[in-house]
């Protein structure tokens, strides 16, 4: 079976997010001063060929833990759907 994983990787809330801080500061220049605390991460979409959803979840979890996210600085979440 083919599955699609949608993965979000974000910096831990306790860490400084320089990109998010820069975007937050620019919101006032755009006339949007009520938007704040912007956090910027990354979104990854991938296809997984697996015999079951559980097997696909195991593969995606391993990819996130070992390659896509740095566990010291980032957290991740994902959803999987059948293709």
C-alpha positions as CSV (number, residue, x, y, z in Angstrom):
1,X,0.0,0.0,0.0
2,X,1.1,3.6,-0.6
3,X,0.7,6.2,2.2
4,X,1.3,9.9,2.3
5,X,2.9,11.5,5.4
6,X,2.6,15.1,6.2
7,X,5.3,16.1,8.7
8,X,5.7,19.3,10.6
9,X,9.1,20.1,12.3
10,X,9.2,23.1,14.7
11,X,11.8,24.5,17.0
12,X,11.2,23.8,20.7
13,X,9.2,26.5,22.3
14,X,12.0,27.2,24.9
15,X,14.5,28.0,22.1
16,X,15.0,31.3,20.3
17,X,13.6,31.3,16.8
18,X,15.5,34.1,14.9
19,X,13.4,33.7,11.7
20,X,10.2,33.9,13.7
21,X,11.4,36.9,15.6
22,X,12.3,38.7,12.4
23,X,8.9,38.0,10.9
24,X,7.2,39.0,14.1
25,X,9.0,42.3,13.9
26,X,8.0,42.9,10.3
27,X,4.3,42.4,11.0
28,X,4.1,46.0,12.3
29,X,5.6,47.3,9.1
30,X,2.8,45.5,7.2
31,X,0.2,47.2,9.4
32,X,-0.4,43.9,11.3
33,X,0.8,44.8,14.9
34,X,-1.6,42.3,16.6
35,X,0.2,39.3,15.0
36,X,3.0,38.1,17.3
37,X,5.0,35.2,18.5
38,X,5.6,33.8,15.0
39,X,7.5,30.5,14.9
40,X,8.9,29.2,11.7
41,X,9.6,25.5,11.0
42,X,9.4,23.2,8.0
43,X,6.8,21.0,6.4
44,X,7.8,17.7,4.7
45,X,5.5,15.6,2.6
46,X,6.6,12.1,1.6
47,X,5.2,8.9,0.2
48,X,5.7,5.6,1.9
49,X,5.3,2.1,0.5
50,X,4.3,-0.2,3.4
51,X,2.2,-3.3,4.0
52,X,0.1,-1.4,6.7
53,X,-0.5,2.0,8.2
54,X,1.3,0.8,11.4
55,X,4.4,-0.1,9.3
56,X,4.2,3.2,7.5
57,X,4.0,5.0,10.9
58,X,7.1,3.2,12.1
59,X,9.1,4.2,9.0
60,X,8.0,7.8,9.2
61,X,8.7,8.0,12.9
62,X,12.2,6.6,12.3
63,X,12.8,9.1,9.4
64,X,11.8,12.0,11.7
65,X,13.8,10.9,14.7
66,X,17.0,10.0,12.7
67,X,17.0,12.5,9.8
68,X,14.3,15.1,9.5
69,X,14.3,16.6,13.0
70,X,17.1,17.4,15.4
71,X,15.7,16.2,18.7
72,X,17.9,18.6,20.7
73,X,16.3,21.7,19.0
74,X,13.1,20.5,17.3
75,X,9.9,18.6,17.8
76,X,7.8,17.0,15.1
77,X,4.3,15.8,14.4
78,X,2.9,13.9,11.5
79,X,-0.2,12.5,10.0
80,X,-0.5,9.6,7.5
81,X,-3.2,8.9,5.0
82,X,-3.7,6.1,2.5
83,X,-3.0,7.0,-1.1
